[in-house]
Amino acid sequence: MARPQMLKLPEVLAELDMSRAAFYRMRARGKAPKLIKLPNGQVRVRRSDLDAWWADCEVSAA
């Protein structure tokens, strides 16, 4: 079974076309995709979490 794809924050920011500062402001408001913090301090986003977040944004805008 394949492990879920984990995206680095710069990859997520590029896909969202968003600055790091804007992403963290959105996260502070509870509106960002779920982040996973690794033991080394880096963060990742599961592809499935990002896709679900995109879908929720589409529903919210409708």
Summary of the structure (lengths in Angstrom):
residues: 62
radius of gyration: 12.0
end to end distance: 35.6
largest distance: 39.2
contacts: 132
relative contact order: 0.20
helix: 52%
strand: 15%
